[in-house]
Amino acid sequence: MPLRLSHAIIVCFWLAAMSWLVVVKILPGLRTGQRPDYYSTLAADAARRPPDCWRILWHDRTIGFAATDVERMGGGEAVMRSVVQFERLPVQSIANELFGVLSVMLRPFMRDAENLEMEFLIASQLHFDGEHRFSGFTTRIDVAQEPDFLVLTGTSDRQGKIDVAARMFPDGTGTDGTEILTRQIDLPPGALVRDALAPRPELKNLTVGQSWTIPVYRPFPPGSPPQIVQATVKRLEPIHWEGQEVETMVVEYLSAAGSNINIASDPIGLEWIRLDGTVIRQQVMFSGVMFQFDRMPANALDSRSDLLDADLHPRLWVPAHGDPVRARTRDSKATKRSTAKARPAIPWVLPDRLAEAW
């Protein structure tokens, strides 16, 4: 073999070996600590897709439905809408899981709730500006047949301060509500803003072993402070989804008091993400109860996703920076009365004990 040819072969083998070393061994290490793009669906060039629909399960029992969608507007602004509808939520069983052994003390007060199943709906819309910065939110909660039982609103300035207000409308009229909470919250730089119960549709460019820390703010429950979360891509794991086996990456979320300290041992959330970045399954810890969201296939789009349509259901959705309490379908008299009121300042108005309960 000529000397020049043998040198060329050696160089080719060396290049191949180094390429494998960089791709398999070095690049994953460099990605550790690199945060993925949580707002990829807000991009102006993102493909328009049908709403993402989910079944909600608790202990393998279907108890509700969720749907999420993104509406992109001029100037790069976007609105992220989500609807979470609990249809058969067993009150006593949830209380037993939430309060543990203390639930025994509640039994005398829950005799009438032994077979009671709760129904409620949480409709949230998050507004983002052209640079994907969070600018405000509105969350409306219907309990049983009472619409607008609780309405939460928030607006954010460029300094990251969010003015949050919560109003209750126990009579279901949507007018003359009682303001039960006003608060100003400091949003950390780079914080992720998400509905507490709405699954995210995608999370791309992940590698096993990748980890990152991120501040998270959830508008519901009202008055909740931002939370520091440690995320890690733990492993590859095949799961059964809609009759087929799907290879996924499991992302684990842990609560932390700081970016690198006091990390809790039990996860507050898990995600099973297909290798193309599509979230297939998500488990969320909410008020001490773990709920599971399983994605519904695109060919089984649930008609309840129509709740996301602002034209079909204007009560649930208000324009960006619009009046968050009065729905657009109210009569003109109520609308004039609502717009005439100046926005109140956001002081601390709730006693500490009640604020902690929220």
C-alpha positions in Angstrom: 0.0 0.0 0.0 1.5 3.4 -1.0 2.6 5.5 2.0 0.4 8.4 0.9 -2.7 6.2 0.8 -2.1 4.7 4.2 -1.7 8.2 5.7 -5.0 9.2 4.2 -6.8 6.2 5.6 -5.3 6.8 9.0 -6.4 10.4 8.9 -10.0 9.4 7.9 -10.2 6.9 10.7 -8.9 9.6 13.1 -11.5 12.1 11.9 -14.3 9.5 12.3 -13.2 8.6 15.8 -12.9 12.2 16.9 -16.4 13.0 15.4 -17.9 10.2 17.3 -16.1 11.4 20.5 -17.4 14.9 20.1 -21.0 14.0 19.3 -21.4 11.2 21.8 -19.2 12.2 24.7 -18.4 15.9 24.6 -21.5 17.7 23.3 -23.9 16.1 25.8 -21.6 17.4 28.6 -21.6 20.9 27.1 -25.4 20.8 27.0 -25.7 20.2 30.7 -27.1 23.3 32.3 -28.4 24.6 28.9 -32.1 25.4 29.1 -34.3 24.4 26.2 -36.7 26.8 24.6 -40.0 26.6 26.5 -41.6 29.1 24.2 -40.9 27.5 20.8 -44.7 27.4 20.0 -44.9 31.2 20.3 -42.5 31.7 17.4 -44.0 33.6 14.4 -42.7 30.9 12.0 -44.0 28.0 14.1 -46.4 25.8 12.1 -50.1 26.4 12.8 -51.4 23.2 14.5 -54.7 22.0 15.9 -55.3 22.4 19.6 -53.4 19.9 21.8 -55.9 17.8 23.7 -55.3 15.7 26.8 -57.1 13.3 29.1 -56.8 14.0 32.8 -56.3 10.9 34.9 -56.1 10.3 38.7 -55.2 6.8 39.8 -55.8 5.6 36.2 -59.3 7.0 36.3 -60.3 9.6 33.7 -61.6 12.6 35.5 -61.4 15.4 32.9 -60.1 17.0 29.8 -57.6 19.7 28.9 -56.7 21.6 25.7 -54.1 24.2 24.8 -53.6 26.4 21.8 -51.6 29.4 20.7 -52.9 32.4 18.7 -50.2 34.5 17.0 -50.9 38.2 16.3 -49.3 41.1 14.5 -45.9 42.3 15.7 -44.9 38.9 17.0 -47.4 39.0 19.9 -49.0 35.8 21.0 -51.8 34.5 23.3 -51.5 31.1 24.9 -54.9 29.7 25.8 -55.7 26.7 27.9 -58.8 25.0 29.2 -58.8 22.4 32.0 -62.2 20.8 32.7 -62.6 18.5 35.7 -65.8 16.5 35.2 -65.8 13.7 37.8 -63.5 14.8 40.6 -64.2 12.7 43.7 -64.2 15.2 46.5 -63.7 12.8 49.4 -61.0 10.8 47.8 -59.1 13.9 46.8 -59.4 15.2 50.4 -58.1 11.9 51.7 -55.1 12.1 49.5 -54.5 15.8 50.1 -54.8 15.7 53.9 -53.5 12.2 54.6 -54.2 11.0 58.1 -55.7 14.4 59.0 -58.6 13.6 56.7 -60.0 11.5 59.5 -60.8 14.7 61.3 -62.7 16.0 58.3 -65.0 13.0 58.0 -67.7 14.4 60.3 -67.9 17.5 58.0 -67.9 15.5 54.7 -70.7 13.0 55.4 -72.7 14.5 52.6 -69.7 14.4 50.2 -69.1 10.7 50.3 -70.2 10.2 46.7 -69.9 13.8 45.6 -68.1 14.4 42.3 -67.0 18.0 41.6 -67.1 19.7 38.3 -65.2 22.9 37.6 -63.4 24.6 34.7 -60.2 26.6 34.6 -59.8 28.8 31.5 -56.5 30.8 31.3 -54.9 33.0 28.7 -51.4 34.3 28.9 -50.3 37.3 26.8 -46.7 37.6 25.4 -45.2 40.6 23.5 -43.2 40.4 20.3 -40.0 39.4 22.2 -41.9 36.5 24.0 -41.9 38.4 27.3 -44.9 37.8 29.5 -47.2 40.8 29.6 -50.4 39.6 31.4 -52.9 36.9 32.2 -56.6 36.2 32.8 -57.9 33.1 34.5 -61.6 32.4 34.9 -62.9 29.5 37.1 -66.3 28.0 36.9 -67.6 25.8 39.7 -70.4 23.4 38.9 -73.1 25.6 37.2 -71.7 28.9 38.6 -69.8 30.8 35.8 -67.0 33.2 36.8 -67.0 32.0 40.4 -63.4 33.3 40.6 -61.6 35.6 38.2 -57.8 36.2 38.4 -56.0 38.9 36.5 -52.4 40.1 36.2 -50.4 42.6 34.2 -46.7 42.8 34.0 -44.4 45.8 33.3 -40.9 45.7 31.8 -39.3 45.6 35.2 -40.9 42.2 35.9 -43.5 43.3 38.4 -46.9 41.6 38.1 -50.0 43.3 39.6 -52.3 40.4 40.6 -56.0 40.7 41.6 -58.5 38.0 42.4 -62.3 38.6 42.5 -65.1 36.2 43.5 -68.5 36.3 41.9 -70.4 33.7 44.0 -73.8 34.6 42.5 -72.5 33.8 39.0 -73.6 37.2 37.5 -70.1 38.3 36.6 -70.8 41.8 38.1 -70.1 43.5 41.4 -67.6 40.9 42.5 -65.7 40.9 45.8 -62.0 41.6 45.6 -60.4 39.0 47.8 -56.7 39.4 46.9 -54.4 42.1 45.4 -50.7 41.6 45.3 -47.6 42.6 43.5 -45.2 39.9 42.6 -41.6 40.3 41.4 -41.0 38.0 38.4 -37.3 36.8 38.2 -35.5 37.4 34.9 -36.1 34.5 32.5 -38.9 33.1 34.5 -41.2 30.6 32.8 -44.9 31.5 33.0 -47.3 28.7 32.6 -50.8 27.6 33.7 -50.3 25.3 36.7 -52.5 22.5 35.2 -52.1 23.0 31.4 -49.6 20.6 29.8 -47.0 22.1 27.5 -47.2 20.8 23.9 -43.5 20.4 23.1 -40.0 20.6 24.4 -37.2 20.1 21.9 -33.5 19.5 21.6 -33.1 17.4 24.7 -30.2 15.1 25.7 -30.2 12.4 28.4 -28.2 13.9 31.3 -29.1 17.5 30.4 -30.1 19.6 33.4 -31.1 23.2 34.1 -32.6 25.4 36.7 -35.5 27.7 35.9 -37.8 30.1 37.9 -41.4 29.2 37.3 -44.5 31.4 37.9 -48.0 30.0 37.9 -50.9 32.4 38.1 -53.1 29.8 39.8 -53.4 29.4 42.7 -53.8 33.1 43.2 -50.9 35.0 44.8 -48.5 32.1 44.4 -44.8 33.3 44.4 -42.3 32.2 41.7 -40.7 28.9 42.4 -37.2 27.7 41.5 -37.3 24.4 39.7 -34.5 22.0 38.9 -35.1 20.0 35.7 -33.2 16.9 34.5 -33.5 14.6 31.5 -33.3 11.4 33.5 -33.4 8.6 30.9 -34.9 7.1 27.8 -38.0 5.1 28.4 -40.5 3.4 26.1 -44.2 3.9 27.0 -47.4 2.6 25.6 -49.5 5.3 24.0 -52.6 4.9 22.0 -51.9 1.2 21.3 -48.2 1.6 20.3 -44.9 1.7 22.0 -43.2 5.1 21.8 -39.6 5.9 22.8 -39.5 8.9 25.1 -37.1 11.0 27.2 -38.2 11.4 30.8 -37.8 14.9 32.3 -38.0 15.2 36.1 -38.8 18.5 37.9 -37.7 19.1 41.5 -38.6 22.0 43.7 -35.6 24.0 45.1 -35.4 26.9 47.5 -32.5 28.2 45.4 -30.8 27.3 42.2 -28.5 24.7 43.7 -29.6 24.2 47.3 -32.4 22.5 49.2 -33.6 20.4 46.2 -36.6 18.3 47.3 -36.3 14.5 46.8 -39.8 13.9 45.4 -40.5 15.3 41.9 -43.2 17.9 41.5 -43.6 16.9 37.9 -42.6 14.4 35.2 -42.8 14.6 31.4 -42.5 11.9 28.8 -41.3 13.6 25.6 -41.1 11.8 22.2 -37.8 12.1 20.5 -39.2 14.7 18.1 -40.0 17.0 21.1 -43.7 16.2 21.4 -44.9 15.9 25.0 -46.9 12.6 25.2 -47.5 12.4 28.9 -47.2 14.7 31.9 -47.7 14.3 35.6 -48.2 17.4 37.7 -48.3 17.7 41.5 -51.1 20.2 42.4 -51.9 21.0 46.0 -50.4 17.7 47.1 -52.3 15.6 44.5 -50.7 14.1 41.4 -52.6 14.4 38.2 -51.7 12.7 34.9 -52.3 14.2 31.4 -52.2 11.8 28.4 -52.1 13.4 25.0 -55.0 12.5 22.7 -54.0 11.7 19.1 -54.6 14.3 16.4 -57.2 12.2 14.6 -59.2 12.1 17.9 -59.5 15.8 18.4 -62.1 16.4 21.1 -65.0 18.7 20.3 -64.5 20.3 23.7 -61.4 22.0 22.3 -63.9 24.5 20.8 -63.8 26.1 24.3 -60.6 27.7 23.1 -62.3 29.6 20.4 -62.7 33.2 21.4 -65.5 33.8 18.9 -67.6 30.8 20.1 -67.0 31.4 23.8 -66.4 35.1 24.3 -67.2 34.9 28.0 -64.0 33.0 28.7 -61.7 35.2 26.7 -61.0 38.9 26.7 -58.8 40.9 24.4 -55.2 41.7 25.4 -55.2 44.4 28.1 -59.0 44.4 28.0 -61.3 44.6 31.0 -60.6 41.3 32.8 -63.8 41.1 34.8 -66.6 41.9 32.5 -67.1 39.6 29.6 -67.6 41.0 26.1 -71.1 39.6 26.1 -72.3 41.7 29.0 -74.9 44.4 28.3 -73.6 47.8 27.4 -74.6 49.3 30.7 -72.4 46.9 32.6 -69.6 47.5 30.2 -69.8 51.2 30.6 -69.8 50.8 34.4 -66.8 48.6 34.4 -64.7 50.7 32.0 -65.5 53.9 34.1 -63.8 52.4 37.1 -60.1 53.2 37.5 -57.8 50.3 38.2 -57.1 50.2 42.0 -53.6 50.2 43.4 -52.2 46.8 44.3 -51.5 46.9 48.1 -51.4 44.0 50.5 -55.0 43.8 51.5 -55.4 40.3 52.7 -54.6 39.3 56.3 -51.4 37.1 56.5 -53.3 34.0 57.5 -55.7 34.2 54.6 -52.9 35.1 52.2 -51.0 32.0 53.3 -54.1 29.9 52.7 -54.1 31.1 49.1 
